[in-house]
Amino acid sequence: MRGPMAFRSLDGMGCLVEGFDRPPAIMMPYNPAYYPEFFEKYGLDKEKDFYAYWMDAREPFPERLEKLSEHAQKKTGSSSGT
């Protein structure tokens, strides 16, 4: 059995197994904390890991990401509008 599944790939798949101390992430499942133990109790095993990363939008981007962004903008000729 594979699941829980979504109707479309953009709806998010699987279940959250750690990170319950954080708010839900966009396009990622957020279920009660007892789900992983419940699934394991009934013999289900994890098949694949999906990751979501947390970044505080109030903090400035790391310098490395700023440089990478500038390089990508020069290469493609695009601008962020700032």
Secondary structure, DSSP 4 states (H G I P E B T S, - for coil): ---S--SSGGG--S---S-TTSPPPTTS----TTHHHHHHHTT-------------TTSPPPHHHHHHHHHHHHHHT-----
